[in-house]
Amino acid sequence: MEIQLGVIEARYADMIWEHEPVTSSELVKMTAVEFNWKRTTAHNVLRRLIDKGLFCNENGLVRAVISREEFYAKQSRQYVEDAFAGSLPAFIAAFTQNSKLTPAEAAEIRRMIDRAEEK
């Protein structure tokens, strides 16, 4: 499942994840302040996010269908697939080419690899 979000959609999705469960009327108020949106714009963009499978709206209460972490994990995997033919080592080589990892970062990556190997 590949879900593409525009910049504004991503900011709105982050707002929903941060506050969910949240009423659609509360989202209208928050987007008026944050984005200077009218009610119809807030509802139209929410509908797009619901249609993309990120959220559901049950009787005016908006909840996540997938978490922010799940969404960004899928986006990251898709990026590695598209840009590096699915090669995680190629991605890491590109990522670290012009920068060094701190000892703490290297240790955390080793822990992640260990956990992933155990699965």
Order of alpha helices (4+ residues) and beta strands (2+ residues): alpha-beta-alpha-alpha-beta-beta-alpha-alpha-alpha
